[in-house]
Amino acid sequence: MSEKSSGKENKNIKALFSVVCLCIIALGLIVYFSQGRTEKRSVNENQTLKITTTERATEVQHAVTVTETTEKEKTTKPESNTEKKTTEPQSMPAGEGNTPYKSFYKYPLTEAVDRGYSEELSLDETMGDYRAHPAVDFKGENGDEVIAINDGIVLDSYSDNMLGGVVVIDHGGKLVVKYCGLESISVKKGKRVDIGNKIGTLGKIPCEASQGAHLHLETKLDGKYVNPLDVMGKTE
């Protein structure tokens, strides 16, 4: 009977030992899977942080690039304005030699006047209407040399359907002179001329064709028409 009791106790011990082993194994599995999830979560968080940091770095770099581009545009604009200013014609400075009504001026062609200055309306034979004549027409022949009445800077030179070849010169003292009826032009915009320099040769003026070859000379002082002979100190 004691042998039976001893065998039963051994069986109970083995069963208890088996239960303890199973519990240990189950606990180990629980710990193992818990650590795996924690490591996986940590990796995911690190990846998310890395992606977010990369995106922020990209945004910062983009912002810096835009700022640098804007600064470059700001620095280049003043340079283009400076270049523009240097290419534009400058006005002729006034002095003792180019004071309207007082200084010496040369005739642009001959001294002979074909038609004088008038602000009153009169019949224009070529155009067939009544109009003022704010200019002086100097007689000449085709091909005659036309000269500058004083020192100056060429503001413009072009061909006009009504006035023929035209040269506009700033002669200083706010006096701007328009030479009209040129067959050829010898000066360019922005160039300086001296008194007596050739600016072109005489041709025809379509809007005054009935008068034949002549130089149509217009003078403006401070933007207003004035008699060319008066401003040059000349008489008809």
C-alpha positions as CSV (number, residue, x, y, z in Angstrom):
1,M,0.0,0.0,0.0
2,S,2.9,2.4,0.6
3,E,4.3,1.7,-2.8
4,K,0.9,2.7,-4.3
5,S,0.9,6.0,-2.4
6,S,4.5,6.7,-3.4
7,G,3.7,6.1,-7.1
8,K,0.7,8.4,-6.9
9,E,2.8,11.2,-5.3
10,N,5.3,10.9,-8.1
11,K,2.6,11.3,-10.7
12,N,1.3,14.4,-8.9
13,I,4.8,15.9,-8.8
14,K,5.4,15.2,-12.5
15,A,2.0,16.8,-13.4
16,L,2.9,19.8,-11.3
17,F,6.3,20.1,-12.9
18,S,4.7,19.9,-16.3
19,V,2.3,22.7,-15.5
20,V,5.1,24.9,-14.2
21,C,7.1,24.3,-17.4
22,L,4.1,25.2,-19.5
23,C,3.6,28.4,-17.5
24,I,7.3,29.3,-17.9
25,I,7.1,28.6,-21.7
26,A,3.9,30.7,-22.0
27,L,5.5,33.6,-20.1
28,G,8.5,33.5,-22.3
29,L,6.4,33.6,-25.4
30,I,4.5,36.6,-24.0
31,V,7.7,38.5,-23.2
32,Y,9.2,37.6,-26.6
33,F,6.2,38.9,-28.6
34,S,5.8,42.0,-26.4
35,Q,9.5,43.0,-27.2
36,G,9.0,42.4,-30.9
37,R,6.0,44.7,-31.0
38,T,7.9,47.4,-29.0
39,E,10.9,47.2,-31.4
40,K,8.6,47.3,-34.5
41,R,6.8,50.4,-33.1
42,S,10.2,52.0,-32.3
43,V,11.4,51.4,-35.9
44,N,8.1,52.9,-37.3
45,E,8.5,55.9,-35.1
46,N,12.1,56.4,-36.2
47,Q,11.1,56.1,-39.9
48,T,8.2,58.6,-39.4
49,L,10.6,61.0,-37.6
50,K,13.2,60.6,-40.4
51,I,10.6,61.3,-43.2
52,T,9.2,64.3,-41.3
53,T,12.7,65.7,-40.8
54,T,13.6,65.2,-44.5
55,E,10.4,67.0,-45.6
56,R,11.2,69.9,-43.3
57,A,14.7,70.1,-44.6
58,T,13.3,70.1,-48.2
59,E,10.9,73.0,-47.3
60,V,13.7,75.0,-45.7
61,Q,16.0,74.4,-48.7
62,H,13.2,75.5,-51.1
63,A,12.6,78.6,-49.0
64,V,16.3,79.5,-49.1
65,T,16.4,79.0,-52.9
66,V,13.4,81.3,-53.4
67,T,14.9,83.9,-51.2
68,E,18.3,83.8,-53.0
69,T,16.5,84.0,-56.4
70,T,14.6,87.1,-55.2
71,E,17.8,88.8,-53.9
72,K,19.5,88.1,-57.2
73,E,16.6,89.7,-59.1
74,K,16.8,92.8,-56.9
75,T,20.5,93.2,-57.5
76,T,20.2,92.8,-61.3
77,K,17.4,95.3,-61.8
78,P,19.3,98.4,-60.8
79,E,22.1,97.4,-63.1
80,S,19.7,97.3,-66.1
81,N,18.4,100.7,-65.1
82,T,22.0,102.0,-65.0
83,E,22.7,100.7,-68.5
84,K,19.5,102.3,-69.8
85,K,20.4,105.7,-68.4
86,T,23.9,105.6,-70.0
87,T,22.5,104.9,-73.5
88,E,19.8,107.7,-73.4
89,P,20.8,111.0,-75.0
90,Q,21.7,113.7,-72.5
91,S,20.4,117.3,-72.7
92,M,22.8,120.0,-74.0
93,P,24.1,122.1,-71.1
94,A,23.6,125.9,-71.5
95,G,26.5,128.3,-71.7
96,E,27.7,131.6,-73.0
97,G,27.9,130.2,-76.5
98,N,24.3,128.9,-76.8
99,T,22.0,131.3,-75.0
100,P,18.9,131.9,-77.1
101,Y,18.4,135.5,-78.4
102,K,21.9,136.4,-77.2
103,S,24.6,134.0,-78.6
104,F,25.9,133.6,-82.1
105,Y,24.1,131.2,-84.4
106,K,24.9,130.2,-88.0
107,Y,22.4,130.0,-90.8
108,P,21.6,126.3,-91.5
109,L,21.5,126.8,-95.3
110,T,21.5,130.2,-97.1
111,E,20.3,133.5,-95.7
112,A,17.5,133.6,-98.3
113,V,14.1,133.0,-96.7
114,D,11.4,131.5,-98.9
115,R,8.6,131.6,-96.3
116,G,8.6,133.3,-92.9
117,Y,7.3,132.4,-89.5
118,S,3.6,132.9,-88.9
119,E,1.1,131.8,-86.2
120,E,-1.8,133.1,-88.3
121,L,-3.8,130.8,-90.6
122,S,-2.9,131.2,-94.3
123,L,-3.6,129.2,-97.5
124,D,-1.3,126.3,-98.0
125,E,-1.0,125.7,-101.7
126,T,0.2,122.1,-101.4
127,M,-2.3,120.9,-98.9
128,G,-5.1,123.1,-100.1
129,D,-6.2,124.3,-96.6
130,Y,-5.5,127.1,-94.1
131,R,-2.9,126.5,-91.5
132,A,-0.3,128.3,-89.4
133,H,3.4,128.1,-90.4
134,P,5.4,127.9,-87.1
135,A,8.8,127.7,-89.0
136,V,11.1,129.5,-91.4
137,D,11.7,128.0,-94.9
138,F,15.3,128.7,-96.2
139,K,15.8,128.5,-100.0
140,G,18.2,126.1,-101.5
141,E,18.9,123.4,-104.1
142,N,18.7,119.7,-104.0
143,G,21.9,118.3,-102.5
144,D,22.9,121.5,-100.7
145,E,24.7,121.0,-97.4
146,V,22.7,121.6,-94.2
147,I,24.6,122.5,-91.1
148,A,24.0,122.8,-87.3
149,I,23.2,126.3,-86.2
150,N,25.1,125.8,-82.9
151,D,26.7,123.1,-80.7
152,G,24.2,120.4,-79.7
153,I,23.2,116.8,-79.1
154,V,21.1,114.9,-81.6
155,L,17.8,113.8,-80.0
156,D,16.4,112.0,-83.0
157,S,16.8,111.4,-86.8
158,Y,14.1,109.8,-89.0
159,S,12.2,109.9,-92.2
160,D,8.7,111.4,-92.2
161,N,6.0,111.0,-94.9
162,M,5.1,114.7,-94.7
163,L,8.3,116.4,-93.7
164,G,10.9,114.2,-95.5
165,G,14.2,113.5,-93.6
166,V,14.2,115.0,-90.1
167,V,16.9,115.7,-87.6
168,V,16.1,117.0,-84.1
169,I,18.9,118.7,-82.1
170,D,19.0,120.1,-78.5
171,H,21.1,123.2,-78.9
172,G,21.1,124.1,-75.1
173,G,19.3,126.7,-73.2
174,K,16.1,124.7,-73.6
175,L,16.2,125.4,-77.4
176,V,15.3,122.3,-79.5
177,V,15.5,122.7,-83.3
178,K,13.9,120.5,-86.0
179,Y,15.6,120.4,-89.4
180,C,13.1,119.1,-92.0
181,G,13.3,118.4,-95.7
182,L,16.6,116.5,-95.8
183,E,17.4,114.1,-98.6
184,S,20.2,112.4,-96.6
185,I,21.1,112.4,-92.9
186,S,24.7,112.4,-91.7
187,V,24.2,112.3,-87.9
188,K,22.8,109.7,-85.5
189,K,20.7,109.9,-82.3
190,G,22.8,110.6,-79.2
191,K,25.7,112.1,-81.1
192,R,27.2,115.5,-80.3
193,V,27.5,118.1,-83.1
194,D,29.5,121.4,-83.2
195,I,28.3,124.6,-84.8
196,G,28.7,124.4,-88.5
197,N,28.9,120.6,-88.7
198,K,27.1,118.9,-91.6
199,I,23.9,117.2,-90.5
200,G,22.7,116.2,-94.0
201,T,21.8,117.3,-97.6
202,L,18.8,119.2,-98.8
203,G,15.9,117.4,-100.5
204,K,12.1,117.9,-100.7
205,I,9.2,118.3,-98.3
206,P,6.1,116.5,-99.4
207,C,3.7,118.7,-97.4
208,E,5.3,121.8,-99.0
209,A,6.1,120.4,-102.4
210,S,4.8,123.5,-104.3
211,Q,7.7,125.6,-102.9
212,G,10.4,123.4,-104.4
213,A,13.6,122.4,-102.5
214,H,14.0,124.3,-99.2
215,L,14.8,123.7,-95.5
216,H,11.9,123.8,-93.1
217,L,13.3,124.9,-89.8
218,E,11.2,124.7,-86.6
219,T,12.4,126.0,-83.2
220,K,10.9,125.4,-79.7
221,L,12.1,127.2,-76.6
222,D,11.0,125.4,-73.4
223,G,8.5,123.4,-75.5
224,K,6.9,126.4,-77.2
225,Y,7.2,127.5,-80.8
226,V,9.3,130.6,-81.4
227,N,10.5,132.4,-84.5
228,P,13.8,130.8,-85.6
229,L,15.2,134.1,-86.9
230,D,14.5,135.9,-83.6
231,V,16.0,133.2,-81.4
232,M,19.1,133.1,-83.6
233,G,19.3,137.0,-83.7
234,K,18.8,137.0,-87.4
235,T,16.6,139.0,-89.7
236,E,14.8,138.2,-93.0
